[in-house]
Amino acid sequence: MSHNIDGIEYLTIAEAVDYMGCTDGWVRILLRTKKLRGKQIGQRLWLVTRESASEVRDGLTTRAKGKKHLAKRPAASRPKPKKAARRKK
């Protein structure tokens, strides 16, 4: 359910998450960095413009859209754990 304020259609964070197909943390980061347009109402409530959500959604990678099986990314290389030295009795 979108909200219409001054002729502009807004989504809540939860609605934007469903609409864009990403996490709420990612939506909040985009809002803080001003890559996603919205309004903060009070301390906690954010409203995102549907137009901005559409633009950002179209620019997301396939991995961000929930298609992790299509993303080609090498596994992280980690050093092998060292064996603990044995104590002499």
C-alpha positions, -999 to +999 in steps of 0.1 A: +000+000+000+017+031-012+012+066+003+004+096-018+017+129-004+015+161-024+010+141-056+041+120-051+038+082-044+058+070-015+067+035-001+077+025+034+110+007+039+092-026+041+073-019+008+105-007-009+122-039+001+095-060-015+094-037-045+131-036-051+140-072-040+168-063-016+172-060+022+160-033+045+196-025+055+205-019+019+176+004+014+186+024+045+222+026+033+210+039-001+188+065+017+217+077+039+241+080+009+213+099-010+213+073-038+177+067-031+153+096-027+130+097+003+117+116+033+125+110+069+095+115+092+104+117+128+133+096+141+126+063+125+101+064+097+114+067+061+093+071+030+109+063-004+096+077-036+083+050-060+101+066-089+134+066-071+129+029-060+122+020-097+154+037-109+175+020-082+158-014-087+167-013-124+203-006-116+207-034-091+229-064-100+214-099-103+229-108-070+210-080-052+178-091-069+179-125-052+194-145-080+226-155-062+229-186-084+235-164-114+262-143-099+297-153-109+320-146-079+350-166-068+350-180-033+371-161-008+406-175-004+414-181+033+447-192+047+448-227+061+447-228+099+481-236+114+484-268+135+490-262+171+525-270+183+526-301+205+540-296+240+569-318+252+563-337+284 
